[in-house]
Structures are given as structure tokens and as C-alpha cells.
Amino acid sequence: VDALGGAFNPGSIGLRAAAGAAVDAVFADPNFNSGEGSLALFELTAGDFVVEVVGEGGSAGDFRVSVFLPGDRNSDGRVDVGDTAAAMAAAIDQTIGLNAVSARMYRSLGVNTSTPLYNAALDADCDGEVSAIDAEVVAHNASSPGATFALAPNAAMFSLPENSALGTILGTVEPRQLAGAANLQFLLTPGGDSDAVAIDAASGELTVADPARLDFEVQPQLAFTVNVTQTGGAGETIPVRVNLLDVNEVPTVVADALTTAEDVPLTFDLANLLANDLTGPVQEQGQTLNVTRFDANSTAGGTVVDNLDGTLTYSPPSNFNGADSFTYTATDDGKTAEVSDPLAADATVSITVTSVNDAPIGGADADTTIVNVPRILQSSTLLANDVTGPPDESSQTKKVQSVSPDSAQGGMVTLNPAGTITYFPPTDFIGEDTFEYELRDNGQTNGVDDPQSTQ
């Protein structure tokens, strides 16, 4: 809860409350509600509120404590657009007064200038005038719910980090009316949040009985009572409040999935990895997540490189297709009890590398014929030393798709319907001649026929 200013006894203090917040105001004057260190507990819904304390001391009860929602002129528990306009007009009037120009301005805001512009409900700091700051408070409260107020006299107050372990000691309940008395017995009154704690009957020491109940995000304060009795004598009931301290919680990370093609590097934004991750519960959504670590090598042997521009590049292993992955660490900038306490969690990035049909690899062949004698070659002979691609494509088939019609020395080459190749040497040629053929496989890319060729 943020204090906006002011002072007690007499006076006022503004409080900005988060939803479900509890404000503990301790009054040192022993005359306040008949107990030294007595405490007023304000349980507020979200909004800007004013707690006003008026009194000069004296007998018990001489202090008057009130709480109100600035801007709520008709006490209906909310601030509407009309209240906001009235506060704005009153603040302007405080500065320039009422004249022909300001009157038109007020009427444009829907404010009736025939009645005083000052209204105590708009005076957030209770100083007798409506300032620009008061108007800001009223605007903040537009459509906000009202406040509930509860007074807990002589309450015992404890603080405890949320999620504390079973048996953690909160402290000892100290009786006031029976202070110093012997043979005291301490018992928890059933109801409230008493099931979250245990108490030592002889000493009044409180310990955690149900750690699951200590969740700041669900309930920031526990409330229960302790009955203190003296054997054969008087008794005393002590209200107890346990304020849970918000502890930074580990980020909630979600696995990511990416896809790239075989032998094709993939560049992606770090922000995209973090887009589905959370810093923690709803109350921690104002925190920031950063990628503070990642695997330089993937599980299948690929690489991950930081491009130093907010992106990473994943390169799959050569000729690899299938499932691959790497992990990264997401770290928040959270605090525990207002002290920096960053926490981290690891997430997995799964990468599907889709198959791409590679071109077959041909091997050089050699054969012999005599001058002016054609040579018939079997396709199987030429294909014997050719491969369809990487080892994962070894199940593919291969064939001679075509041949160059002319050899390097002017001979002729034909691909016959039967699949044989006939080489006709140049007339009277003696020496070395060459020709090329097209080698083709029957591979697929992502299940779609995608035959590749090489010469």
C-alpha cells in the first residue's frame, strides 16, 4: 500500500490500495480504543482512499476513525464520470475562480455552477479545498468499488513469507490484560483462518500448520483469534493478523515448436520464445522476462547462435531431418520483500526438420571399344557406382534419365528403349572420348514426389 501523504492525530492520510489489500495503522496513544499499540485494520478494495483520524486524546474512544472513497459524492460506493468532472471543475475554480470563461468551461463539463463547487467528498487530502492532486485521485477512482472498514483492537500482528514450510515459527501471542500472569493456556478459536496455523497451548507460540494456505496471490492476510485463559481465572480474546509477504515465484515457461527444412538455417526472435511464458502468478505480470542462457548445440548436433540483435539462428546438422531440440533459460526481474530476487526456469524448443530430397551423386565410369565399332553399355553398369544421396536416401531407386547426344570427340550416344546406351565412336578415331548422362532418383520432399537429377 502506498501512502500518499498527510499525518495522523488529527489529520488524514491517503492510501492507494491494491485489490484485497489490508492497511495496518498503529496508534501509539494508549487512549485509542483502550490499548497501548492498538491497531486499526482497514481492508480496502482497489482504489485511492482517505483514512481520517480526528481526536485529541483523553478517555477511551476519543479518536474518530473514518475511511472514504474520494469522489464518491452520493456514497454509492463508486466514482462516476460526473464525479470526475466535478472534481476537475472544483480544482480549476480553486485556481482561477468563477468568471464568464470558467463558467462556460464548467457547464461544458456538465457541472452546475449555481451550487458551490467545493464538496468534501472531492477533497482527498481533507485540507478544505480541491486541488489538482485531489482531482487526479478522484479520476483514478472512477468506476472503482467502495471500501470496507474493520477495526481490530489490541490485535497481534505477524508477518510471514508466503509458501513458508510446515512448522515455521510466526511468533508468540502476547496477552495484554493477562500480561505477566502465570498458568496461561492459549487456544485457537475455530473459524477464520485458524486452520492455517497451530499454537502451543502453554507458550502461545504460533507455527505454520498448512503451508498451502500461505499464498499471497490468493489471500494476502490471515485473520483469526486466540483465546487466552488463566487456570481458575479470567480470560482474554486476542485478534491475530498475519500479513503474508509476497515472494517472487519461478516463471512459468511453455515449450516452443519451430520448423525448418533440411540444411536450411532458421532465424527467430527471442521475444517469440518468451511470448508464451509467464513471469509467475497474475500479480507478477508486471515483471520482465529475459533469455539468459541457451544451448549452443542441439540434441541432434545442430548449432544455436546469438546474433546479438535479439534473434537466434538454429542450423540443423548437415543432411539431417527429423526431431531436434535445445533448451533456454528464462529469468525474471522479480523481488521478494522489495529485494531483488530474480528466478529462472528452463524451457525446451522442439524443432522439426523436414526432409528435402538431395540430388544423387554420380561416379565416373570407364569402358573400351575398338576403332569404328559401336559399344553398347548397360544402364546397370553405369549406375553401379552412383548413389541416390545421403545415407538416409539409400532406399531410393536410380536410373539413367538421358544421355548427351554427342561425345566430346564428335561421336554419337543414344539411349535405347531397353535402357541400354549405345556409343558410336568418330570415324577412324583412336584415343579417349567422353560423354555425359543424367542420373535421376525417385525421392520425395515432405511426402511429395520430388525427383532430383545430376549430370
N, C-alpha and C positions, 0 to 999 in steps of 0.2 A: 504494500500500500504506500503510495507516495503522498507525503504531507505537502500541501500547497502553501502553507504559511499560517500565521496567526499565533495566538497564545491562549493558555487556559487561565481561569480564575482571576477575574471574569474574562471572558473573551470567546473566541471561536477558532477552530482550525478546520481547514478544508482537507478532505481526504479523497483521493482517487482510488476507487476500489475495482479490482477485477471481479469477475463473476464469482460469487460464493466466497468472497474474501471475508476475513474476520479482523477487526481492528481492536487492539487492546490498548486502552487508555488508562494508565495507572495514576492515581491521585495520591500524592504523599500526605495531604492533610488528613489527620486521623478523624476529623469530623465528617468526612464524606462517607455517608452510609454506614457509619459506626464501625469502622475497622481500619486500622493503620494499613496502608498499602492496598486499600480496597480498590476494586477494579471494575471499570465499566466495559462491557464487551459489546461491540457493535457488529452485527452480522449484516453486511451490505451486499446488494446485488450490484451489477456493473454500473458505473457512472461516477460523477463528481458530487460529493455530499459535503455538508457542513455539520459538524458537531459543535453545538453551542453550550458552553458551561457558564452559568451565572450564579454568583453567590459570594458571600464574604466570610464564610466560616461560621463557627458558633455551634449550636446543638446539631445533633444528627439530622441529616436530611436538608440542611440549609443550602446545599448546592442543587441547582436545577440543571439537568442534562437533557438536551433535545437534539434531534437529528432531522435534517430536512434535505430535500432534493431541490437545489437551486433551479428556478424556472417554473416549478410546479405551482402556478398561481391559484388553481382551484382545488388543490390537494387530491387530485385523482390518481396520483402515483406515476405520472408521466409528464414529459415536456413535449409540447407540440410546436408546429411552425408559428402559431400565433404568439406563444410564449417567447420564442426566439426573436421574433420581430419586435416584441415589446421591450425585451432586454436591449436590443440594438438601439431602439429609439431612446430609451432612458439613458443609455451611455452617451449618445450623441448630445442629448439635451443637457447632460451634466457638463459638457464641454462648451457648447455654443448657445444653449438656451433656446427658448421658443421664439421664433420670428416667422415672417411670412414664408421664407425659403424652407426653414426646417419643418414648419407645419405641413407644407406640401410633401416633403420627404416622409414625414411620419404617416400622413394619410396614404401615401403610396405603399407603405408597409402594412396598411390595414390597421393602424393604431389610432384609437380615439383620443384626440388632443383636448377634449373637453373635460377630461378627468386627469388627475395627477399622473405623471409618467412613472414616478418612483413607486415601486412595490417591493415590500420587504422580501417577497419570495424570489425577487430577481437579484437581491443584494447578497451575493455568495459569501463575501467576507464580513458581512454584518457590521459594516462601518458607516451605515446611514446614507450611502449613495451607491449608484450603479455605475461602475467603471467599465472600461473596455475589457478588462480581465474578467469581470463578472459576466459580461455578455459572452465571452468565449466559453466560460464554464457552462452557461445556460445552453449555448449552441451544442456543446459536447453532449449534453444530457437529452437532446432532442430524441423523443421516442424511447428513452431509456426507462426501464422499470423503476419502481419505487424502492424504498428501503425498509428493512425490518430491523427493529432495535430490541436488544435484550440486555438486561442488567444482571451481572453475576457478582454479587457482593462477596468479598472475602474469598475469591477464587484462588485455587492453587494453579499456577501456570508452569508448564513444562514445554520444552522444545526437543524435537527428536527428528533425525533424518528419516525420510521415508524409506521403506523397504528394510528397516533395521531388523536384525536377526532375532530369532526366538531367544528370550531371556535377557535381552538388552535392558539395562537399568535406565529408567527415566529419571528417577529421583525419589525423594521421600516426602510424603504428605505431612505437613506440619500443622497440628491443630492450633487454633488461636484462643478460643475460650478455655480450652483444656491444656494450654501450653504449660509444660513443666510437670503435669500430673503423671502419677505412676499408674501401672496396671491398665494401660490403654489397649483397646482392641480395635483394629481397623478392618472394615468390611466394605466391599464394593456394593453399591446399590444396584440391583438388577435393572436393566434397561439402558437406554442411551447407547454409548459406545463402550460400556464396561466390559464387553466380551473380548475386546482387543487387548486388554491388559490383565495382569494378575497383581495381587497385593499381598505383602507379608503381613499377616494379622497382628504380629507383635510390634513390628517396627514401622509399618506404613510405607515400606519401600515398594515402588511400582516397577514392574518389568513387563516386557512385551510377551503377550500370550498368543497373538495371532498376527504374524508378520504380513499376511495377505491384506489385513485391514489398513496397513500403513501405506496408502497410495495417495500421494499429494494430488495427483491429477483427478482422482475420484472424490476425495474428501480431504481438504487441507487442514481441518481441525477436528479433533475428537473431543467429545463432551460427555462427562458422566459425573457422578457424585460418590463420595466416600463417607460412610458413617463411622464416627469415632465415639466409642463408649468407654466409660470407666467402670470397672467392676463395682457393682453396687452403687453407682453414682450417676452423674449427668452424662449427657450425650451431645454430640455436635455433628452437623452435616456440612461437609465441605465440597463446594462445586470444584471440579477439576477441568481444566482445559489443556489439551496437548496440541501445540502447533507443530504440524509436520513441516520439515524443511525440504524444499524441492531439491532433489538430487538429479544431476544430469544422467540421462539414461542412454544406453547404447543405441546408435542409429539402427533403424530397420531397413535392411538392404534387400533388394529383389534381384534375382538373376536376370541377365540380359541375353538376348539372342540376336546374332548377326549372320549374314550370309554373304559369301563371295564365291567367285568362280575359281577353279583350279588355276594356280600360277598367277592370280590377279590380286595384288595388294589392295587392302581396304582401309581407307582413312575415315575416321569418325570423331565426333566431338565428345570431349569428356563430359560436357553438360548433358548429352544424351544418355550416358551411362548413369548419371545421377538423377535423371528425370523421374524415375520410378522408385527412388529411395527416399526414406523419411528420416528426419533428424531424431525422431522419437515420438512421444505422445503429442496430442494436439497442442498442448501448452508449450511445446518446444519447437513449433513450426517456424518461429522467428529466427532460429539458428541457421547457420550456413554449413553446407557440406562441401568438402573438397576431396579430390582423389589425391592421396598422399603416397601411394605405392601401387605398383602393378608388376606382374611377372614380365620379365624381359623375354622369356621363352615360353611358348605354349606347350601343352602336354604332348602334342604330336611333333614338336620340333620346329614350329614356326617362330617368328620373332615379333615382338611388340616394341615400337619405338615412339618416344615422346618427341613430337615435332616442335615443342616449345611455343606453340601458338594456340593452345587449348585443344589440340587434337592428338590422337594416337594413330599410328599406322600398323596394321597387322599384315604380315606377309606369310602366306602358308608355305609349308615345305615344298620343294620342287616336285612337281608331278603328283602332289598329294590331293586326294579328295576323300571326304568323309567328315567325321565329327572331330572337332578340336575345341580347346578351351584355354582360358587363362583367368587369373583372379586379380582383383584390385581391392584396395583398402579405401573406404570412405570414412573420413574423420570430421566430426562436428566441432563447433566452437562453443560448446555449452559451458555452463558454470554450475557449481554446487555451492550453495550458500554464498553466492556472489563472488566466488573464487574460481578462476579459470580451471576447467576440468574437462578438457577435450576427450571424447571417447570415439572408438573406431570399430568398424565391422568389415569383414571381407565378403565380397560378392563374386559370383562366377559369371563370366561371359562365355556363352556357348556359341561356337562358330560352325556353321555348316558350310563346308567347301564343296561346291557342286562339281561334278565331273565334267571335263572337257575332253573331247576326243583329240588325241595328238596325232600328228602326221606320222605315217610309217617311216621306217628308216631302211633305206636300200643299201645293199653291199655290192661292190664292183664284181663283175663276172669276167671270165676269160674262156675262149674257145679257139679251135683251129680248123681251118679248111684248106683245100689246095686251090691253086690258081684256076679261075674261071669255073669253079664248082660251087653251086649254092649250098648253104648249110642250114639244115632245119634244127631249131632248138626247141626243147620242151619248156613250157612255162614253169613247170615244177623245178626245173634245173636252175632257171634264173632266180626263182623265189626262195630257193633253199637257204640262202644266206641273208635274206631280208627279214626284218621284224616289224610287227604291226605298231609298235610304240613302246612305252614304258612297260615294266613287268605286269602292271595291273590291266594291261590291254592284250595280254598274250593269248586270250581266248578268242580274239577276233580272227577273221579269215582275211586272206590277201589274194590279190590277183593282178595280172598284167592288164591294165586298162587300155593302153595304147602304146604304139612304138613310133619313133621318128621315121618318116618315110625315106629319108636319105641318110647315109652314113657320112662320117667325116671326110672320107676319101672319094665320095661320089658313088658309092654302092647304093643298093636299094634294100629296104626292110619292109616286110609285110607281116601283119598279124592275121593269122588264118582263123576261120570259123571254129576249127577244132581246138583253138587255143595255142597252137604251135606258132613259132616265129621263124620265118624264112629270111636268111641273109643272102643277097646276091652281090658278090664282090665286083668291083670295077673290072672291065675287060683287061686281061693280062696283068692285073695288079698283083704285086708281091710286096708284102710288108704288113704293118699294123694298121688296122682300121677300127673305128668305134661307132656305136650308135647308142641312143638312149631309149628307155622305156618308162612309162608311167606306172608306178606302183600304187595301188589303192587298197584301203582297208574297208571294213563294213561297220565301223564303230558308231557309237551314239554319244550325244551330249544331253544330259538330263533326260534320258529315256527317249530322245528323239533322234531318228537316223541322221547321222552327220558324218558321212564317209569323207576321209581325208586322203590326199594323194601326195606323192613326192616323185621327182624325176631321178 
